[in-house]
Amino acid sequence: MPYMAVYSSAKSGLSCFADALRVELLDCGIDVQTLIVGPVKTKIAENGLLECHGELGGEKGSNAFFMQIKRLMSASRAAELISFTLANRTPESWVIKGASLPVMYLYSYIPATVKWAFSPLLKRFVNNVDKAIKN
């Protein structure tokens, strides 16, 4: 994700860590569940801190990424899906609204193809975020 390098790499690392734990703890009767949650409508983008110490987020800085997303899942719907997943002891679940879900699945299995197919869209997205930051 553009402007989300640290966040994305941490999320990816935790997912790999959970996959390894799931296998290591299989004989111990311990379930390891991974929830991959997409954008949820919260005040995180508004209240997040920017690069400058103490400066609040909003439409500037790295938080501009969230402001560009039009269709966010409601927090109540996300909570409902997460509860369902936990109750059913699903090893890995994706809680993402709309057309993002098939793209994320494809990216998991054929990342190079998805990167190639979506590179023009990502370039346009980055340009829009850059404009939002500069304005």
C-alpha positions in Angstrom: 0.0 0.0 0.0 1.3 3.4 -0.9 2.5 5.5 2.1 1.9 2.6 4.4 5.2 0.7 4.2 5.8 0.2 7.9 2.1 -0.6 8.7 1.9 -3.1 5.7 5.2 -4.9 6.6 4.2 -5.2 10.2 0.8 -6.6 9.3 2.5 -9.1 6.9 5.0 -10.2 9.4 2.3 -10.9 12.0 0.4 -12.9 9.5 3.5 -15.1 8.7 4.2 -15.4 12.5 0.6 -16.6 13.1 1.0 -19.2 10.2 4.1 -20.6 11.8 2.6 -20.7 15.3 -0.5 -22.4 13.9 1.6 -25.3 12.7 3.9 -25.4 15.8 0.9 -25.5 18.2 -1.2 -27.9 16.3 -0.5 -30.9 18.6 -1.0 -28.7 21.7 -4.7 -28.1 21.0 -4.1 -24.3 20.8 -5.9 -22.5 18.0 -4.2 -19.6 16.3 -6.5 -17.3 14.4 -5.5 -14.6 12.0 -7.9 -11.7 11.2 -7.0 -9.6 8.2 -9.2 -6.5 8.5 -9.6 -4.0 5.7 -10.6 -0.4 6.0 -13.2 0.3 8.7 -15.0 3.5 9.3 -13.5 4.9 12.5 -11.9 8.1 13.5 -8.4 6.6 13.2 -7.6 8.7 10.2 -8.8 11.9 11.8 -7.2 11.4 15.1 -3.9 9.7 13.9 -0.7 11.6 14.3 1.2 12.9 11.3 5.0 12.9 10.7 5.3 16.1 12.8 5.2 15.5 16.5 1.8 16.4 18.0 0.2 17.4 14.6 -3.2 15.7 14.2 -4.2 13.8 11.0 -7.1 14.4 8.7 -6.5 15.1 5.1 -2.7 15.6 5.2 0.2 13.2 5.5 0.0 9.4 5.5 -3.6 9.6 6.8 -4.6 10.9 3.4 -4.6 7.3 2.3 -7.7 6.6 4.5 -9.4 9.8 3.3 -9.2 8.6 -0.3 -11.2 5.4 0.4 -14.9 5.9 -0.4 -16.5 2.8 0.9 -15.4 1.9 4.4 -17.0 -1.0 6.3 -19.0 0.1 9.4 -17.4 -0.7 12.7 -20.5 -2.6 13.8 -20.4 -4.8 10.7 -16.7 -5.4 11.2 -17.3 -6.4 14.8 -20.1 -8.8 13.7 -17.9 -10.5 11.1 -15.0 -10.7 13.6 -17.2 -12.3 16.3 -18.5 -14.8 13.7 -15.0 -15.7 12.7 -13.8 -16.1 16.3 -16.8 -18.2 17.3 -16.2 -20.6 14.4 -12.5 -20.9 15.1 -11.6 -20.1 11.5 -7.8 -20.2 11.1 -7.6 -17.2 8.8 -10.3 -14.7 7.9 -10.5 -11.6 5.7 -12.9 -8.9 6.9 -13.0 -6.6 3.8 -15.9 -4.9 2.2 -16.8 -5.1 -1.5 -14.5 -5.6 -4.5 -11.3 -5.4 -2.5 -11.8 -9.0 -1.3 -11.2 -10.8 -4.6 -8.3 -8.6 -5.3 -6.7 -9.4 -2.0 -7.2 -13.1 -2.5 -5.6 -12.9 -5.9 -2.7 -10.9 -4.5 -2.1 -13.7 -1.9 -1.7 -16.3 -4.6 -0.4 -14.5 -7.6 1.2 -11.2 -6.3 3.3 -10.5 -9.4 0.3 -10.6 -11.7 -1.8 -8.4 -9.5 1.0 -5.9 -9.1 1.4 -5.7 -12.9 -2.4 -5.5 -13.5 -3.0 -2.8 -10.9 0.2 -0.7 -11.4 -1.6 2.0 -13.5 -4.3 2.3 -10.8 -1.8 2.5 -8.0 0.2 5.2 -9.8 -3.0 7.2 -10.2 -3.9 6.6 -6.5 -0.4 7.7 -5.4 -0.7 10.9 -7.5 -4.1 11.7 -5.8 -2.7 11.2 -2.4 0.3 13.4 -3.2 -2.0 16.1 -4.3 -4.1 15.8 -1.1 -0.9 16.1 1.0 0.4 19.2 -0.9 -3.0 21.0 -0.7 
